Amino acid sequence: MRSQRKYLAATFEFVCDQSRSGLHSSASNFRCSVLSWSAPSEKSSAFLEEIVGYFKDVVNLNEHNGCYGYILVINLIAASPSLLLNWETNEAYQLTISTNNSLQTVEVNIVADSVYGVRHGVETLLQLIPSLDSGDDIFYVTLKGLSIEDKPRFKHRGLLLDSARNYLSLDVIKKNIVAMGMSKMNVLHWHISDTQSFPFISKTLPNMSSYGAYSINQTYAPKQVKELLNFAKLHGVQIIPEIDGPAHAGSGWQWGPDAGLGDLVVCYNQQPYRSYCIQPPCGQMNPANPNLYSVLTSLYSDIIDLWTESDVFHMGGDEVFVPCWNSSEEVLRYIGPNRSEEVFMDLWAEYQRKALNAYDVANKNVTSSIILWTSTLTDPDRIVKYLPSNRYVIQTWVPKSDPLPEQLLKLGYKLIISTKDSWYLDHGFWGTTLYYNWRTVYDNTISTDSSVLGGEVCMWGELADDNNVESKVWPRAAAAAERLWANPSTPAINATSRFFSHNDRLARRGLRTSPLAPQFCAKSNEDCTSYILRQ
């Protein structure tokens, strides 16, 4: 017997005024209802209703009175009531606009398999109805007829935010999520811990944040994390948390001796720091201490209790300093007299194997994908020995000229690409690094091999906080968003006009974006082509 297909639908209307140039839609007398076709879940119905509310908020539909003319009818239809958002979620959608002059209606249909596909369609619709200010009223312009079939080229279209080097408030993280949804990015990689701070409040391990947070006001409580996860989902974004290790683990891990658990990390705050780590304060997890793995199991359990639907977790795994472990008598006794590089690589791999087991125990042996950064352990000559390709996704952060991604693909690994000399948005503000403008970000291409899940732009937080992170990320992240959604064959210069328009939309939505050119050029970029090309 054929199974019955379930549908979710939302229909809403507002009145339009016909003009010679198109259809001008006045944002008044808006009527909204959420309809269900064949018994959808309450949560999915509520999700569609929130999408309708989001649409109304963006176009200020509750601020005007009195209207006449055409009626715009918008129908949202999702074939599945599921709210699951992961790499396998179908984000495709179809959008059609048709005009019936005799009935004086403009009908918009957005049809998708998932509610997230519908949401992407709504973002496209918002781009298709720009507003015109006409004295005392605001009008909206749209096309009389249109048909779009759209889907992403890559499953993973991400932005990394680092809230451990400098704390980021929930409000600022939310603003970045709003911009991500507007740009059809679907993964926020949350680098939530590092050697400088541990702001996540663990329910079972409160010492992590009490020893590791900058202050009690610069923490993320479980209730706040859950709120953020729900907010992100409404904007079509899943959050993947990263608890870094075994390196990048200092502040927050130094409480072991006080609790009778021994040293959970070694070489903590050791000086001179460049002999033991990449940044102060130093700290690297102690693989010789069995208590470390019970602590990791408890920490992972708290993460899993919040990320109840997630099937992926980021364990960090980069920039391990052998001299740190080599400075610890406990570690040296553990490994014995042989101090060769391969012995330390085996020790690192042992840590990773035990950390993975700790995560699996915490997750009740439900198999999840684990993401690791490229490192000495992921060298093509070593990785197969240490990291099974059916469990690990490798996030590469090498320059575009580096052959490493292709080498790992040939070995059967799934990849996330973060091209260091195009997609590291923190570059250009420190040392000899170069700033990458939006065109460089846009023109960076990645492999279309089926094992490449997608890519990620990275905003490391050494020089970013609430005051400047938005302008450092946006609108450049949107350039990567289009690359990862559409993978266009044309260069950035062909996208200039719409990119400037998108930056304007971001600014009007409250983002503190970075200007791309003088305002004259932003409004009339055809008159500034040669100037823009030199920027």
N, C-alpha and C positions, 0 to 999 in steps of 0.2 A: 504494500500500500504506500502511496506517495505521501510523504510527511507534509503537514500543513506549514506553510511559511508564515512567519509573524512579521508584522510591520509596525513601525512607529511613525507617527505623522504629527506635524504641527502646521497649522495654517494661520496666517495673519495678513491683515490688509491695511493699506493706508491710501489716502486720496491724492490724486495727482492733477496738475494743471498742464494741459497740452500747450506746447509752444512750437514755433516754426522749426527750431533746431532739433527737437527731440521731445522727450517726455520729462517735464519738470514735476517732481513729486513733492508736494508739501507735506511736512511731517506732522499732520494732525489727524484727529478722529481715528486713531489707531485702534484696531480691535484685534485681540489676540486670544487664541485658545489652543490647548494641546489636545489632540485627538489620538485615539489609539485604534489601530486596525488589528484585530485578532489577538487581543489580550497580551500586550507587552508587559514587561516587568515595571513595577512602580519606579525603580531607580532609573531605568532608561527613559521613562516618560518625564521624570523630573529633570534628567539631563537635557532633553530636548527643550523643556520649558526654560531652563537656564540659558540655553543658546539663544532662544527668542529674547530673553531679558537682556542678554549681552548685546544683541543686534539693536534693540531699542535704545540702550544706554549710549551706544556709539553714535547713533544718528539723532540723539536727543528728541525722541519721538513724543515725549510727554510735555514739551515746552510750548506748544503752539495751539491755537484755537481757530476753528472755522476753516473750511477748505471746500473745494469743489473740483469737478473734472474727472479725470481717469482714476480708477481704483487699481492699486498694485496688490496682487494676491501672491503670496509666497508660500509654497508648499515644501516642507522638509520631510523626506521619507528615508528611513533607515531600515534595511531588511533584517537586521539582527538586533535583538534587545541587549546584547552583551556590552558591558562596559570595560572589558579587558583591553588593556593597551600595552602592547609589547611589539617586538620586532616582526611578529607574524600578523599583526592587525592589518586588515585591508583598508587603506586610506584613500582609495580611488573614489571619485564622484563624477556625476554628470550634472551639468547645469544648463537649463534652457530658459530662454526668455521669448515670449510671444505676445503679440498685441492683437486685440480684437476691437476694432474701431467702432463697430455697431453696438457692442456691449460696454464700450469705454473701459476696458480692463487691460491691464498688463499682467501676465501670469508668469511667475518664476517657479520652476520646479528644480529642486536639488535632491537628487536621488543617489544613495550610496549603500554599500553593504553595511558599514558601521556608522555609529553616531559620530566618530571622528572624521570619517569621510564627509559626512554632512557638515561638520564644523569647518573643514577646509573650504567647502563650497560656499559657506556663509562668508568666510573671509574674502573669497574671490568676489562675491556679490558686493561686499562693502567697497571693494576697489572699483566696481562698475557703477556705483551710484554716488559720485562726488557731489558735494554740496555747493550751491551758489547762494551767496548772500544778496538778497534783493530788498534793501531797505529794512522794513519792519519784519520781514519774513525770511525764512531759509527754504530754498528749493533744492530738490535732488534731481539729478539728471541721470537717465539710463538709456540704454539702446532699445529700439523697438523689436529687435529680433536677434537671437544669439543661440549658439549651441556649443558647449564645451564638454569634452571628455578629458579628464585630467587624473594623473596618478604620479606618485613619486618614483624617481629613478632608484633611490637608495632607501633602505629600511631605517638606517640610523643617521639622523641629521641633527648633530648635537652642538651644544655649547657647554664648555667647562667653566664653572665659577668656583673660585677658591675663597672660602670663608674662614680659613684657618690662619693664613698669614696676617690678614686684616679682617676683622669681623664685618659681615654684611648683615644688615637688618632684614627682617622678614619682608618689610615693605619694599625694599630695593630688590630683593630676590624676586618678589612678585611682579614688579615692574618689568624685569627682564623676561619673566615668563610670558607676560602679556605680549611683549615684542616678539618673542619666539613664536607664539601662536599666530600673530599677524603675519609672520614670515614663513609659516608652515614648517618650522623646526619642531622636532618631536622628542628630543632627549635633552634634559638638563643633567649633565654630569656634575654632581655635587661633591667637590673635593672638601670634605667636611672636617678632616683632621690632618695635621702635619706636625712637624717637630716644634713649631712655635706655639700652637695652642690646640686644645681639644674641647671645642664648645658644645658638643653633643652631650646632653644629659642622659646617661644610661640608667635605666630603672634599677638594675641589679648591681651596677658598679658606679655609684655616685662619686667615688673618688676620682674617676676619670676627668670629670669636668671641674670638681672642686680643686683638684691639683692643676688642671690643665687649661681652664678657661681664663681669659683676660680679666673677667669680672663676672659676678652673678647676673649682671644685666646684659652680658654678651655671651649668652648661651641659647641653645635650642632645646626646649622641653619637648617631651613626647607629644603633648597636645598640640604644640605649635608645628611640629613636624607633620603630624597627621593633617592639620589644616592646610599646610603647604602642599602636601601630596594631592589633596582633593582639589585645591585651587589649580594646580598644574594640570590635572586631568581635564578639568573644564576647558582648558585652553589647548587641549590635544597634546600635552607634554607629559611624558613619564620621567620621573627622577630616578637616576641611578646613583646610589651613594658610593663613595670611596672612603674606606678606612685604610690608610696607607700603611705598608709594612713590607719587609722588616725594617727598612730604613725610613727616614722621615717620621720617626716615632720618639719624641722626647718628652715635651710637656704633656702631662696627663698620664704618663706611664711610670712616674718616679715614686709612686706610693707603695710599691711592693714590700720594701723592708719594714715600713711602719705597720703593715698588715700581716707580717710574718710569712710573706710569700717569696722573699728573696728579691733579687734584682730582676725586674721584668724587662728592663732595658740596660744596656751597658754604654759606656763612654758618654753618659749624660752631661751635657754642658762642658765637655772637655775642651781645653785650649792648648795650642792654637787650633781653632776649629777646622781649618782647611786640611789639617792632618787626619781628621776623623770623620768629616761629613761635608756636605755641600753648602750648608747654611747653619748658623747658630740658632738655638742651642743644639748641639749634637745629641744624638740618641739613636740607638738601633736595638731592635728586639733581641732578647737573650735566648737563643735557641737551645742553650744548655739547661735552661730552667724549665722543668716539666709543668710548673704552675702557670707558665705563660699560656699554654694551650687551653687550660681550663678557664682562664680569664678570657681568652679569645672566644671560647664557646659561649660564655655568658654574654659577652658584648654582641656577638653575632645573633644570639637569640633575641636580644632587645631590638636589633635592627630588623630582623625578620618579623617580629611582632607588629612593627609599624608598616613595613613594606609587605603586606600580606599577599599581594597578588604578583609580586615581582619574581621573575625567574632568572635574574642576572644581578651580579654584585661585582664591584670593582675592588681588588685587593692591592692596587698600587704596584709595588714590586720593582721600582727603579732605583738607581743611584745607591746601591749597597756599597759601602766602603769596607773593604777587607781590613784595613788598618784599625778600624774601630773594634771589630771582633778580635783582632790580633793583639789588642791592648788589654784584653780581659783575661785574667788568670783563670777564671771559671770556664770560659770558652776554650782556652788552650788546654786545660786539663781534660775537657770533654772530648776534644778531637784527637788528643794524643800527640806523639812527637812529630808526626809528619805534618809540616806546615805548608805544603805546596798549594799552588793556586787551585788545582783540581779538588783538593781536600776541602777548601773553603767553598768551592762551587757545590760540592756534595752536601756540605752543611747548609748552604742556602736552599738547595733543593729539598733537603730534609725538613727545614722550616716550612717551605711552601706545601709540602705533602701533608704535614701535620696541621697546618692552618686550614687547608682544604678539608681535611677530615673534621676539624672543629666546626667548620661551616656546615658540613653535611650532617653532623650530629645535631647541631642547632636547628637545621632545616628538616629534621626527621627523615633524613636520607632521600628527600626529594631532590632529584638532580637539577642543578642550576648551572648556567653558564658563568664562568669566572673570567673577568677581564684583567689582564696584566699589561703594564707598560713594557715596551721593549727595553732590554737591559743586557748585561753580560750573559744572563741565564737564558735569554732568548736568541743568542747567537745561533745562526743556522747549523753550526757544527755541534751545538750542545742541546738545543731545544727538544729534539725528539727523545733524547735520553731522559729528560726531566719533566716535560710538560705534555701530557697527552692532548692531542688535537681535538678529541671529542669533548673535552671539558673546558679548554681555555680559548678565549678570544684574545688576540694580541692587538694592543693599540700602539701603532708605530708613531714615533715623534722624531723622525729623521728628515733631513733636507730632501727636496724632490729629486735630486740627482742620485740619492743613495739607492742601491739595488735591493736593500733589505726587504721591502714589502713584496717584491716579486719572488725573492728567495723563499720567504715564509709561505707564500701562496703555493709554490711548487711542493712544499713539504706538507700541504694539506691543512693549513691553519686558516681560520676565519679572521678577518682583520677589520679594524677601525683605523682610519687614516687621519693623523693630525700633522700635516706637513709643516715642519718646523720653520721653514723660511718663507711661509706664506700665511699660515693660519695660527701662528702664535701672536695673539693680539697684544700681549704685554711687551713685545719687542719694540725697540725704538725709544724706550724710556729709561734704559739702563745700559751701562757698559758700551760695547761696540755693536750692539744689536741694531738692526735696521727696522724702521717703521714700514709696515705694509699697508698701502692705501687700498681703498675699496676695489680698485681695478685689479690690483695684484691678487687680492683675496678671491675675486670673481673668476679670474683667468686661471687659477690653480685647478688643474684637472687631476682626478684620481682614477685608478684602474676600475674598469667596469666588470672585472671578473666576478662571477657569482658568489665567490667567497669573501668579497669585500662588502661588508654590511653597510658601510657608508663612511662618513667623516665627521670631524669635530673641530671647531675653532676653540682655542684655549685662552682664557683670561686668568693667568696666574696672578696671585694677589699681593705680591711684595709691595707694589706701588699703586694698589687699587683699593678703595674703600667706598663707603656710601657717597662720598663727595664727587667721585670721578668715574666710577666703574661704568655707568651707563654711557657716558660720552666716549669712553675707550672701546666699548663693545659695539655700540650702535652708531651709524648704520652698517659698519663693516661686516658684522655677523650676518646681516641680511644678504650680503653678496655671496657668502658661502651657502646660505639657505637656498638661493636660486640655483647655485651650482649643484647642490645635493638633491634638490627636488626635480629639476628639469634637465640638468647636465647639458646646457645649450651648446650648440656648435659654433655660435657667433661670439665675438669677443666682447669685453665689458663696454667698449665705447658704444656698441649698439644698444646697450641697456641704459644709457645715461639718463634719458628722459624719464623712464619709469622708475629708475632708481632714485632720482631726485624726488619724484612724487611720493615714493614709499617713505623716504626720509621725512618728508613733510607730514605724511600720515602718522608716523611714529611720534613726531614732535607734538602734533595736535592731540595725540592720545596721552600726552603727559610725560613722554620719555625725554630725558635730557640728552638728546643726540648731538653728535658732533657735526657742525656745518661742513658741507662739501665744497662750497664756493661762496663768493659774495652773493647776497640775496638776489641781486639783479640777475646773476647767471642761473641761480636756482629756479627763477621764474621764467627766464628766457634763455635756456641753455643753448639754443641754436645760434644765438648771437655771440656765444662765448666758447664755441667749440675748440678753437686753437688754444685758448687760455686753459680750459679744463684739461686738455690733453697734456699740458705741461705740469699739472699738479701731481 
